[in-house]
Amino acid sequence: MLLGYARVSTDEQTARLQLDALNAAGCERTFSETASGVAADRPILADLLSHARRGDTVVVWRLDRLGRSLQHLIQVVQRLESEGVAFRSLTEGIDTSTANGRLFFHIFGALAQFERELIRERTHAGLAAARARGRKGGRPRKLSADRVRMARRLLADPETTVSDVAKTLGVHRSTLHKALQLPTSPTAKPKPVSRDRVEIAS
């Protein structure tokens, strides 16, 4: 049995072109839904996959109607293949019931795996380079050592408040408190000159 699948991204779009092409291709049953191309939850697609039986062929008008990404497309087709279900895309002329069609998707799968390996290698290389420069992974600190020293010099002036320094350095007060390890608890006693001033640990 030929099972057609059509998808549009929004309610304003129509699947008529896809449905006409699927009917012309001889699909005996067609599943159609409205879902974003990147949506992980596609109940109609899940229904189609649960109905497909060995010997059936899932037909789409174009490859991007089925998979939300190359990796997802390959996963779906590989699932179909493992269940003895073929896949056919009308626009690209792909048919995994043929030797050429199966070869095409094996090449696609190899390329997707190759891309994942490249990304992994680049990530590891970037982290190694960062560590060599004395940095660790994660979010960078907002205050460098030089700016921390500047903050300490500014706060040495009894008339300068934490808010003043934070504003000068362009950071939040909590960031400055953390960088300087200043007391932030309600019991911390500020200098009597200002409610906003705190003692700096030597």
N, C-alpha and C positions, 0 to 999 in steps of 0.2 A: 504494500500500500504506500502511496505517495502522500506524505503529511506536510502541508505547507505551513510556514510561519511568517507572519507579517508583523511589523512593529513601526509605530510612529512615536515621536518624542513628546508631542503635546496634543491636546484636544483640538487645536486649531488646524492640525494637519490631517490629511486623509490618507488612508491606506489603499485607496481604490486602485492606483497603478500597480501596487504590489499584488493585490488580490487578483486583478485581471491576469497578470503574468503567471501567477501560481495556478489559476484555473486553466489557462491555456497550456500549461505544462502538464496538465492531467492530474493535479492533486485531488484526491478523493475527499480529503478533509483538511480544512484550513483553520489554524489558530491565529488570532489577531489580538494585539494588545497595545495600549498606550503606556509607554514607559521611557524614561530617559535612557540614553545610550550608556550612561555610567551607573545606572541603578543596579544594585545587587539583587534586589527583590523583584523577580518577574514571575508572578504566579501562573500566568498563561504559558510561559516557556516551560516552567516546571511541570505543568499539566501535560504539555506536549511530550516532554521527555519520559514521563511516566506511562504515556499511552503507546510510545514507540515499541515495536516488537521486532524480533529477529526477522530479517528479510525486508523490513520497511525502509523507506528513504525519506529523510527530512529535507525539505526543499525550502530555500529562501530566495528572495529576489536578488539580494546583494549581501556580501559577507558581513558588512557592518550592521545588518538587521539582526544578526544572531548574537555575536559576541560584543561585550562592552570594551574589550581590549584584545590584542592579539593573543595574549596568554589565555584569557578566558575563552576565546574562540577555539583555540587548540584543545583546551580542557574539555569543552563540550563535544567536539568532534571525536576526541579520543574516547570519551565515555560512550558515545554512540557506536564507535568501532568495536569497543570491548563487548557491547551487547548485540553485535551483529547487525547494527543499523547503519545504513549508508548515509552520506551527506552530499547535497547538491546545491550549488549556487548558480543561479541562472545568468547573472550579469558577467561573472568571471569565468563561466564555463567550467566549473570544477565539479567533479563527480567522483567521490571516493569509492564507488563501486567498480571503478576502472583502475588499472595498474598505474596509469599516469596521475590520476587524482590522488591515490594513496601516496605516491612518491612526492607529490606537491606538498601535502600536509606534513610528511615526515621532514621535508626540508624546512618548512615553516617552523616546526617544533624545534629543530636543531638551531635555527637562527634565534628563536626566542630564548632558548637556553644559553646560547652564546652571548646575547645581550645581557642577560642576568649576571653571567660570570664577569663580563666587563665592568658592569656597575659595581659588583662586589669588590673586584680588584681595585678599582679607582677609589672606592671608599676606604679600603684598608690602606692604600698608598697615601691618601690624604691624612688619615689618622696618624700614620707612622711619621709623615713629614711634620705634622703638628707637634707630636711628642718630641721629635728631634729639636724643635724650636722651643721646647720647654712648656708646651701647652697640652692640656688634656681635652678629651671630647666633652661636649656639652656647651651650655651657654657661656659666652665670655663674661668676665667680670666687668661691671660697669665702671669701676674705679681702678686705675692702674696704680702701681706703687708710687709713682711720682705724684699723682693726684692725691693719694692718701697723705703723703708727706706735706703737700700744699695745704690740705685741710687741717692737719695738725698745727701748722704754722699760723693759719688764719684763726683757729680757735684758741690760740695762745693769747690773743687779744681779749681781755675780759669784757669788752663791749660787743664782741662778735657772737652771734647766736648760731645754733646748729641750722636753723632755717636759712639764715643768711648764707652760710657756706654751701648748703645743699643747693640753693638757688644759683649761686655763683658757678658751681660745678655742673649744674644742669641735671641733678639727680634727685630722687626722692629722699626725704629725711630718713626713712627706714634703711635705705641703701647706705647712707652715710653712717648711721648707727652701727650697722653690721660691719662695715669696712673698718671702722675705728674701734669696734668692740665697746661701744658706749652703753651705759645702763639704760634700759628701756622699760623696766618694770615700774608699776605704780609707786613702789616704795623707794625708788631711786630719788635721791635728794639733789635737786638742781641748785645752782648758785642763787643766792638771794637776789642778785641784781636783775635776773630775768627768769621767768617761768620756762623759757625755751632753751636755757643754757644748761649744759651738764658738764661734769668733770671728765677729763680725758685721762685714762689710765696711763701711767708712765711706763 
